[in-house]
Amino acid sequence: MTVSTASRANFRNYILVTLTYWGFTITDGALRLLVLLYFNNIGYTPIQIASLFLFYEVFGVVTNFLGGWIGSQLGLKVTLYAGLGLQILSLVLLSFLNPAWAQWIAVLYVMMAQAFSGVAKDLTKMSTKSAIRLVVPQDAQSALFKWVAILTGSKNALKGVGFFVGSALLGAFGFVHSLWIMAGCLFLLLFTGLFLPKGMGKIKAKVKFSQLFSKSKEINILSAARFFLFGSRDVWFVVGLPVFLRSVLGWSFSQVGGFLACWVIGYGMIQSLAPTLIRQFGSGRPPQAKTVQFWTFSLVAVPAAIALALQLNVPANAVIVGGLLLFGVVFAFNSAVHSYQVLAFTDDDKVALNVGFYYMANSGGRLAGTVLSGLIYQFYGLVGCLWVSAALVLAAAMVTRKLPDPKPSRAIAWQAEGGD
């Protein structure tokens, strides 16, 4: 295969994987807001709503831990489309929920269905992020940062679209019909798998169980920082913020969904632009250790400032809108740099294992944030959630102080290619 033919094939695979991930992401965002708003509307407490997502996050942790191993043994194509199939199953199961059931039965049933969705989300994400490493040459770090940022940023923008879609579908078609519409759309995406190569990401050597735990200092540090970073977001964003907007400020379904959608879309756009912005205002090199540290320490002040403003009785609508916009910008740079560095520190033959381990920490942070969001909001309100968020960001910042710089050869590759 010539270089140009290989490049075209890699670009085609990138497009197919990205389109599949985009479609999945819209339904994932829509499902989250659909479940949250529906059960809040029928009288569930914040703790009960948080419990609905508990298995979603728990099984996400397990999936990321084992998913890298499965992907390395069976190939990323298998894990990608298994994730798509499990999401369809989750949507169908939720459509059979009976409002006449006892509340504890309904909660357990939704938790079970959400478990399949959690497995699906992290199988799909792990497969997609790993596939990008395989279609970009090992020494082309600037291209890697750009492609990862585009994929991750567009994913987050479309997750925001999913928030809007979920709230709009709930208002227009109701809970059950919304689920069937999304399941049908995902079923059509299964056919993209016919065009992807077999064995993508599969390695010949058998992997021992002990190898599932990363032995890379860089990956371990990034994973720990990721745990605290995403815990800091979800501790106020998952349950506390939507319930506050709906129950305290009196926003409608469409207003809550539309605002959260706009926030995530804007966050995704900033994330996609991160390589260009960092190159333009930085040194032209790939993100270094100090890049991660700067953005993480900067983020500490944002939830703390929002909490102080609310405690000082500054108008809540202005504080939430302005504060959330600032939080989104700083968090987007953090996430973009993290997503790049985990691949920059990973060799091709270990990509599925390391990315799976890294996103296991990501899922663990979301799990902790989800549980804390419902618990803290019920007893201490949104202000309490924000102070815990600031503490978790500070923990992430302290962890990143031990992160080394990338190898000099990788910085040279960035400079040689113009840093974009």
C-alpha positions as CSV (number, residue, x, y, z in Angstrom):
1,M,0.0,0.0,0.0
2,T,1.4,3.4,-1.0
3,V,1.7,6.3,1.4
4,S,-1.1,8.2,-0.3
5,T,-3.4,5.2,-0.4
6,A,-2.7,4.5,3.3
7,S,-3.4,8.2,4.1
8,R,-6.7,8.0,2.3
9,A,-7.6,4.8,4.1
10,N,-6.7,6.3,7.5
11,F,-8.7,9.4,6.8
12,R,-11.7,7.3,5.7
13,N,-11.5,5.2,8.9
14,Y,-11.2,8.4,11.0
15,I,-14.4,9.8,9.4
16,L,-16.3,6.5,9.9
17,V,-15.3,6.2,13.5
18,T,-16.0,9.9,14.2
19,L,-19.5,9.8,12.5
20,T,-20.4,6.7,14.6
21,Y,-19.2,8.4,17.8
22,W,-21.1,11.5,16.9
23,G,-24.3,9.6,16.5
24,F,-23.8,7.7,19.7
25,T,-22.9,10.9,21.6
26,I,-26.1,12.7,20.6
27,T,-28.2,9.8,22.0
28,D,-26.1,9.6,25.2
29,G,-26.6,13.3,26.0
30,A,-30.2,13.1,25.1
31,L,-30.8,10.0,27.3
32,R,-29.1,11.6,30.3
33,L,-31.3,14.7,30.2
34,L,-34.4,12.8,29.3
35,V,-34.1,10.6,32.4
36,L,-33.1,13.5,34.7
37,L,-35.9,15.8,33.7
38,Y,-38.6,13.0,33.5
39,F,-37.9,11.7,37.0
40,N,-37.5,15.1,38.5
41,N,-40.8,16.1,37.0
42,I,-42.6,13.1,38.6
43,G,-41.2,14.0,42.1
44,Y,-38.0,12.1,42.6
45,T,-35.5,13.6,45.1
46,P,-31.9,14.6,44.0
47,I,-30.5,11.6,45.8
48,Q,-33.0,9.3,44.0
49,I,-32.1,10.9,40.7
50,A,-28.4,10.5,41.3
51,S,-29.0,6.8,42.1
52,L,-30.5,6.3,38.7
53,F,-27.1,7.0,37.2
54,L,-25.1,5.0,39.7
55,F,-24.8,1.8,37.7
56,Y,-24.1,3.9,34.6
57,E,-21.0,5.2,36.2
58,V,-20.0,2.0,38.1
59,F,-20.1,-0.1,35.0
60,G,-18.3,2.6,33.1
61,V,-15.4,2.1,35.5
62,V,-15.4,-1.7,35.0
63,T,-15.7,-1.3,31.2
64,N,-12.8,1.0,30.9
65,F,-10.7,-1.3,33.0
66,L,-11.5,-4.4,30.9
67,G,-12.4,-2.7,27.7
68,G,-8.8,-1.9,26.8
69,W,-7.9,-5.6,27.2
70,I,-10.9,-6.7,25.1
71,G,-10.1,-4.2,22.4
72,S,-6.5,-5.3,22.3
73,Q,-7.5,-9.0,21.9
74,L,-10.6,-8.7,19.7
75,G,-10.0,-5.4,17.9
76,L,-11.5,-2.0,18.3
77,K,-14.1,-2.5,15.7
78,V,-15.7,-5.2,17.8
79,T,-15.8,-3.0,21.0
80,L,-17.0,0.1,19.0
81,Y,-20.1,-1.7,17.6
82,A,-20.7,-3.7,20.7
83,G,-21.1,-0.4,22.4
84,L,-23.5,0.8,19.8
85,G,-25.6,-2.3,20.2
86,L,-25.7,-2.1,24.0
87,Q,-26.9,1.5,23.8
88,I,-29.8,0.4,21.6
89,L,-30.6,-2.3,24.2
90,S,-30.6,0.2,27.0
91,L,-33.0,2.5,25.1
92,V,-35.4,-0.3,24.4
93,L,-35.3,-1.6,28.0
94,L,-36.1,1.9,29.3
95,S,-39.1,2.2,27.0
96,F,-40.8,-0.7,28.9
97,L,-40.6,1.1,32.2
98,N,-44.1,1.0,33.8
99,P,-45.1,4.1,35.8
100,A,-47.4,1.8,37.9
101,W,-44.5,-0.1,39.4
102,A,-43.4,0.5,43.0
103,Q,-40.8,3.2,43.1
104,W,-38.0,1.0,44.3
105,I,-38.7,-1.5,41.5
106,A,-38.7,1.4,39.0
107,V,-35.4,2.7,40.4
108,L,-33.7,-0.7,40.2
109,Y,-35.0,-1.3,36.6
110,V,-33.7,2.1,35.4
111,M,-30.3,1.5,37.1
112,M,-30.1,-1.9,35.3
113,A,-30.9,-0.3,31.9
114,Q,-28.5,2.5,32.6
115,A,-25.8,-0.1,33.3
116,F,-26.0,-1.2,29.7
117,S,-25.7,2.4,28.6
118,G,-22.7,3.0,30.8
119,V,-20.9,0.0,29.3
120,A,-21.9,1.2,25.8
121,K,-20.6,4.8,26.4
122,D,-17.2,3.7,27.6
123,L,-16.7,0.9,25.1
124,T,-17.5,3.4,22.3
125,K,-15.3,6.2,23.7
126,M,-12.3,3.9,24.4
127,S,-12.6,2.4,20.9
128,T,-12.8,5.8,19.2
129,K,-10.0,7.5,21.1
130,S,-7.7,4.4,20.6
131,A,-8.5,4.3,16.9
132,I,-7.2,7.8,16.5
133,R,-3.8,6.8,17.8
134,L,-3.7,4.1,15.1
135,V,-4.4,6.4,12.1
136,V,-1.9,9.1,13.1
137,P,1.9,8.4,12.8
138,Q,3.7,8.0,16.1
139,D,6.0,11.0,15.4
140,A,3.2,13.4,14.1
141,Q,2.3,14.8,17.5
142,S,0.9,18.1,16.2
143,A,-1.5,16.1,13.9
144,L,-2.4,13.9,16.9
145,F,-3.3,16.9,19.1
146,K,-5.4,18.4,16.4
147,W,-7.3,15.3,15.5
148,V,-7.9,14.4,19.1
149,A,-9.1,17.9,19.9
150,I,-11.4,17.9,16.9
151,L,-12.9,14.6,17.8
152,T,-13.2,15.4,21.5
153,G,-14.4,18.9,21.0
154,S,-17.0,17.9,18.4
155,K,-18.1,15.1,20.6
156,N,-18.8,17.5,23.5
157,A,-20.6,19.9,21.2
158,L,-22.8,17.1,20.0
159,K,-23.4,16.0,23.5
160,G,-24.8,19.5,24.0
161,V,-27.0,19.0,21.0
162,G,-28.1,15.8,22.7
163,F,-29.2,17.7,25.8
164,F,-31.3,19.9,23.6
165,V,-32.6,16.9,21.6
166,G,-33.5,15.0,24.8
167,S,-35.5,17.9,26.3
168,A,-37.2,18.7,23.0
169,L,-38.1,15.0,22.4
170,L,-39.5,14.7,25.9
171,G,-41.7,17.8,25.4
172,A,-42.9,16.8,21.9
173,F,-43.2,13.0,22.0
174,G,-43.0,11.9,25.7
175,F,-40.6,9.5,27.4
176,V,-41.3,6.2,25.6
177,H,-41.6,7.5,22.0
178,S,-38.4,9.5,22.4
179,L,-36.5,6.3,23.4
180,W,-37.7,4.4,20.3
181,I,-36.8,7.3,18.0
182,M,-33.2,7.3,19.3
183,A,-32.9,3.5,19.2
184,G,-34.0,3.5,15.5
185,C,-31.4,6.2,14.6
186,L,-28.6,4.2,16.3
187,F,-29.6,1.0,14.5
188,L,-28.9,2.7,11.2
189,L,-25.4,3.6,12.3
190,L,-24.5,-0.1,12.8
191,F,-24.0,-0.3,9.0
192,T,-20.9,1.9,9.1
193,G,-19.1,-1.1,10.5
194,L,-19.1,-2.8,7.1
195,F,-16.5,-0.3,5.9
196,L,-14.0,-0.5,8.7
197,P,-11.0,-2.9,8.6
198,K,-11.0,-6.0,10.7
199,G,-8.6,-6.3,13.6
200,M,-8.1,-2.6,14.1
201,G,-6.1,-2.2,17.4
202,K,-5.8,-6.0,17.9
203,I,-2.4,-7.3,19.1
204,K,-1.0,-10.7,18.6
205,A,0.6,-11.2,22.0
206,K,-1.6,-12.3,24.9
207,V,-1.9,-9.7,27.7
208,K,-1.6,-10.8,31.3
209,F,-4.1,-9.6,33.8
210,S,-1.4,-7.7,35.7
211,Q,-0.7,-5.7,32.5
212,L,-4.2,-4.1,32.8
213,F,-2.7,-1.8,35.5
214,S,-0.7,0.9,33.8
215,K,3.0,0.9,34.7
216,S,3.7,4.3,33.1
217,K,4.3,7.1,35.5
218,E,2.8,9.6,33.1
219,I,-0.3,7.6,32.5
220,N,-0.8,7.1,36.2
221,I,-0.4,10.8,37.0
222,L,-2.8,11.8,34.2
223,S,-5.3,9.2,35.3
224,A,-5.3,10.5,38.9
225,A,-5.7,14.0,37.7
226,R,-8.5,13.0,35.4
227,F,-10.3,11.4,38.3
228,F,-10.4,14.6,40.4
229,L,-11.0,16.8,37.3
230,F,-14.2,15.1,36.2
231,G,-15.4,14.6,39.7
232,S,-15.2,18.4,40.1
233,R,-17.4,18.9,37.1
234,D,-20.0,16.3,37.8
235,V,-20.4,17.1,41.5
236,W,-22.4,20.1,40.5
237,F,-23.2,19.6,36.9
238,V,-24.9,16.2,36.8
239,V,-27.7,16.6,39.4
240,G,-27.3,19.8,41.4
241,L,-27.3,22.3,38.5
242,P,-30.3,21.0,36.4
243,V,-32.4,20.5,39.6
244,F,-31.4,24.0,40.8
245,L,-32.4,25.5,37.4
246,R,-35.7,23.6,37.3
247,S,-36.8,23.7,41.0
248,V,-35.3,26.9,42.4
249,L,-35.1,29.2,39.4
250,G,-38.2,27.8,37.8
251,W,-36.8,27.2,34.4
252,S,-38.8,25.1,31.9
253,F,-37.7,21.8,30.3
254,S,-36.7,23.6,27.1
255,Q,-34.8,26.3,29.0
256,V,-32.8,23.9,31.1
257,G,-32.1,21.6,28.1
258,G,-31.3,24.6,25.8
259,F,-29.0,26.3,28.3
260,L,-27.0,23.1,29.1
261,A,-26.9,22.3,25.4
262,C,-25.5,25.7,24.5
263,W,-22.9,25.3,27.3
264,V,-21.7,21.9,26.2
265,I,-21.6,23.0,22.5
266,G,-19.5,26.1,23.4
267,Y,-17.3,23.9,25.6
268,G,-16.8,21.5,22.7
269,M,-15.9,24.4,20.3
270,I,-13.3,25.7,22.7
271,Q,-11.9,22.2,23.0
272,S,-11.6,21.9,19.3
273,L,-9.8,25.2,19.0
274,A,-7.4,24.4,21.8
275,P,-4.5,23.4,19.6
276,T,-4.7,26.6,17.6
277,L,-5.1,28.8,20.6
278,I,-2.3,27.1,22.6
279,R,0.1,27.4,19.6
280,Q,-0.8,31.0,19.0
281,F,-0.4,32.2,22.6
282,G,2.2,29.7,23.7
283,S,5.6,28.6,22.7
284,G,4.6,26.6,19.6
285,R,5.4,23.3,21.3
286,P,3.0,20.5,22.2
287,P,1.4,20.9,25.7
288,Q,4.0,20.5,28.4
289,A,3.6,19.7,32.0
290,K,3.3,23.3,32.9
291,T,0.5,23.7,30.4
292,V,-1.6,21.2,32.4
293,Q,-0.6,22.8,35.7
294,F,-1.6,26.3,34.5
295,W,-5.0,25.4,33.4
296,T,-5.8,23.1,36.3
297,F,-4.7,25.7,39.0
298,S,-6.7,28.4,37.1
299,L,-9.8,26.2,37.3
300,V,-9.8,26.1,41.1
301,A,-10.9,29.7,41.4
302,V,-14.0,29.4,39.2
303,P,-16.4,27.2,41.2
304,A,-15.1,28.9,44.4
305,A,-16.0,32.3,42.9
306,I,-19.5,31.1,41.8
307,A,-20.1,29.7,45.3
308,L,-19.1,33.0,47.0
309,A,-21.3,35.1,44.6
310,L,-24.3,32.9,45.4
311,Q,-23.6,33.2,49.2
312,L,-23.4,37.0,48.8
313,N,-26.9,37.0,47.2
314,V,-25.7,38.2,43.8
315,P,-28.6,37.5,41.3
316,A,-28.5,33.7,40.8
317,N,-29.4,33.8,37.0
318,A,-26.4,36.0,36.2
319,V,-24.0,34.1,38.5
320,I,-24.9,30.7,37.0
321,V,-24.8,31.8,33.4
322,G,-21.6,33.8,33.7
323,G,-19.9,31.4,36.0
324,L,-20.7,28.4,34.0
325,L,-19.4,30.0,30.8
326,L,-16.1,30.7,32.5
327,F,-15.9,27.3,34.0
328,G,-16.6,25.8,30.5
329,V,-13.7,27.7,28.8
330,V,-11.1,26.7,31.4
331,F,-12.4,23.2,31.8
332,A,-12.3,22.7,28.0
333,F,-8.6,23.6,27.8
334,N,-7.9,21.2,30.7
335,S,-9.7,18.3,29.0
336,A,-8.2,19.0,25.6
337,V,-4.6,18.9,26.9
338,H,-5.4,15.8,28.9
339,S,-6.9,14.0,25.9
340,Y,-3.8,14.8,23.9
341,Q,-1.2,13.8,26.5
342,V,-2.6,10.4,27.3
343,L,-2.1,9.5,23.6
344,A,1.2,11.3,23.4
345,F,2.6,9.2,26.2
346,T,1.3,6.0,24.7
347,D,2.9,3.6,22.2
348,D,0.8,2.0,19.4
349,D,0.9,-1.5,20.9
350,K,-0.4,-0.3,24.2
351,V,-2.9,2.2,23.1
352,A,-6.1,0.3,23.9
353,L,-4.8,-0.8,27.3
354,N,-3.6,2.7,28.4
355,V,-6.6,4.5,27.1
356,G,-8.9,2.1,28.8
357,F,-7.0,2.5,32.1
358,Y,-7.1,6.3,31.7
359,Y,-10.8,6.4,31.1
360,M,-11.4,4.1,33.9
361,A,-10.1,6.9,36.1
362,N,-12.3,9.3,34.1
363,S,-15.4,7.1,34.9
364,G,-14.4,6.8,38.5
365,G,-14.4,10.6,38.8
366,R,-17.8,10.8,37.2
367,L,-19.1,8.1,39.5
368,A,-17.8,10.0,42.6
369,G,-19.1,13.3,41.2
370,T,-22.6,11.8,40.4
371,V,-23.0,10.3,43.9
372,L,-21.8,13.5,45.6
373,S,-23.9,15.7,43.4
374,G,-27.2,14.2,44.6
375,L,-26.1,13.8,48.2
376,I,-24.5,17.2,48.7
377,Y,-27.2,19.1,46.8
378,Q,-29.9,17.5,49.0
379,F,-28.3,18.7,52.2
380,Y,-26.2,21.7,51.3
381,G,-27.6,22.9,48.0
382,L,-25.7,24.1,44.9
383,V,-23.3,26.2,47.0
384,G,-22.1,23.0,48.8
385,C,-21.6,21.3,45.4
386,L,-19.5,24.2,44.2
387,W,-17.2,24.2,47.2
388,V,-16.6,20.5,46.8
389,S,-15.9,21.1,43.1
390,A,-13.2,23.6,44.0
391,A,-11.6,21.1,46.4
392,L,-11.5,18.4,43.8
393,V,-9.9,20.7,41.2
394,L,-7.3,21.6,43.7
395,A,-6.5,17.9,44.2
396,A,-6.2,17.5,40.5
397,A,-3.8,20.5,40.3
398,M,-1.6,19.1,43.1
399,V,-1.3,15.7,41.3
400,T,-0.2,17.3,38.0
401,R,2.8,18.9,39.7
402,K,4.5,15.5,39.4
403,L,3.8,15.2,35.6
404,P,7.0,15.2,33.5
405,D,7.4,17.0,30.1
406,P,7.0,15.0,26.9
407,K,10.1,13.7,25.3
408,P,12.1,16.3,23.4
409,S,11.7,14.5,20.1
410,R,8.0,15.0,20.3
411,A,8.4,18.7,20.9
412,I,10.6,18.9,17.8
413,A,8.0,17.1,15.8
414,W,5.4,19.7,16.9
415,Q,7.7,22.6,15.9
416,A,8.7,21.1,12.6
417,E,5.1,20.8,11.5
418,G,4.1,24.3,12.6
419,G,2.5,23.3,15.9
420,D,-1.1,23.1,14.5
